[in-house]
Amino acid sequence: MRNTQLDTKKKIVTGRVAYYQRNSKNILENCPEVDCSNKYAGGGIISNVTDLLIFANAILNSYRLEYAKTIVGKETIRKFISEQVAVDGKNTSAGLGWFLVDGTEIKSIEGNVANSPFFYHTGAAVGASSVLLIKPSSSPSTSSESSGVCVAILCNLQNVSVLSLGRDIGDLFYNSM
């Protein structure tokens, strides 16, 4: 992950995009400059799709495999994606930083029910929208290779939902495995 770093406006970052928003008349305009140095853990990290896919595949390996060379232990990842109980005692679809979807009631782009669970994390910042989606294979892992699909989408436009697109892309690849 050579292109992931803490965001600071002072540093010149090769390939850094410009960030955009739509105004009240739906006209595209530049976003105001934002200093993210006070919130590195909550949106102050910049990356690219390649690095995000490296990270997602490491998470997928940690989720699927039982060996010591994973980025995080399997049980730790499973805790991150386990449903949390709300104050009122009801289960939520949220884990610790990840949202969980069982996949049984979601229509894919082809109109079919996906019927496979996945977990994802979305991001939104001034001028940016993103999703990182991980869809583990439903078949048991029998080798040192994990299987599943990882999707990363970065968009330099504020308030754009890219989750449905990420899910549909994930379904297309998942169904061709």
N, C-alpha and C positions, 0 to 999 in steps of 0.2 A: 504494500500500500504506500507507494512512493509519492502520491499526489494528494494525500489526505493530511491536513494541517489545521492548526488553530487559525481562525480568520482574524486578520488585522488589515485595516484599510491602508496602513502605511507601507506594507510590503507589496512589491510588484509580484504578482502571481501570473506566470505564463498561462494563457488560455482562460483566464478568469472572464466570465461572461458579464454582460450588462444585465441589470435586473429591471423588469418592467411591471407596470400595473395598468389597469383600465380606470379611467376617471368616471365621474358620475354620468358623463355623456357616452360612456363606453369607448372612449378614444384611448389608444395606447399611449403611455407616457413613461418616462424614466421614473424609477423609484427614488425616494430620498436616500441619501447615504445613512448608514446605520453602523454604529460602533458595537460589535458583538463581543468585545473583550471582557465584558462583565457577565457573560453567560455562556462560557465555553461548553459546559455540560448540557446546555439546553438550546442548542442551535448555533453555537459559535464555531463550528468545525466545517471546513469546506472540503469537498472531495470531488471525485468524478465517477462515472458509471463503472469503469474498469475496477477501480479500488473498491467500490461498493459491492461488486460481484465477487471479488476476492474475499471480502468480509462475509458476505452471505454464504458463500460456499464453505467457509470455515465454520460458520454457525450450523449449517446443514450437516457437516461432518461431525461436529460436537453433538448434535441432536441424534444422529443415526448410529454412530460407531462407538465401540467400547474399547478404545485403546488410548494410551497415555499421550499421544502426540496431537491431541485436539486442542483448540484454542481455549476452550472452557470445558469442564467436565459435563458429561451427559446429564447428570442429575441437576446440575446448576442450570443448564439450558431449559430443562423440563420445568424447573421452578419458575423461570422467567416467562414461560408461555403457559403456565397453569392459570386457570380462571381464578380471579381473586373474588372474595366475598365482600359485598358492599356493606355499609353500616347497617342497612335494614335487613341483612342476612341473606339477601338474594345473590345468586351468582351473576357475575358480569361476563362479558366477552373479552375483557381486558386482562392481560397478564401484567408483568412488570416491564413496561416499555413496549410490549407487543400486543397486538390485537389478534384474537383467535377466531377462526371461522371454520365450522364443521363442513361446509361445502354442500350440504344436502338440499338447501333451498335457494341456491344462487344459480341463475341462468347464465350460461356462457354465451359468447358472441354467436355461436351456432344455434343457440336456443335450447341446447341440452343442459341438463343439470350436471354440474361438475362432479358431484359425488366424491370429492376428495378434500380433506382438510388442508388448510394452510394457515400461516401466521404472517403478520406484516407489521411494519412500522411506517407511519407517514411523517412527513416533515413539512412545515410551512414557515416561511420567513418573509421579511419584506422583500418582495420581488421574486420569490422562489416557492416551488411546490415539489414534493417528491414522494416516492414510495419505494420501499424495499420489501419484497414479497418472497417468502420461502415456502415451497410446496413439496414436502417430503414424499417420496414414493411410498405407496401403501404396502409394497412387498417387503418382506423381511430382508435386512442387510446380511448377506452371507460372505462378503469379501471385505477387503480393506478399503474398498471404494464405496462411498455413499451414493445414493441415487435420489433424484428429485429435480426440481426446477427452481432456479433463483431468477428473479426479475428486479432490475433497478431502473427507475425512471427519474430523471431530473428535468425540471422545467423552469426556465427563467422568467416565469410569469406568476404573479401573485394570485392567490385564490382560485387555483385550478385543481380540480379533483382528478388525480391520475390513478386512483385505486382501481376503478373499473377497467381501465385500459391495461393496467398491470395484471389484473386477474385474468382478463381475456387472453393476453399474451401467454401467461403461465399455463392456462388451460390448453392453448394450441400446442405448446411444446410438451406438456404433460401427457396429453392424449396421443402424441406421436412416439412416446417412449416405448 
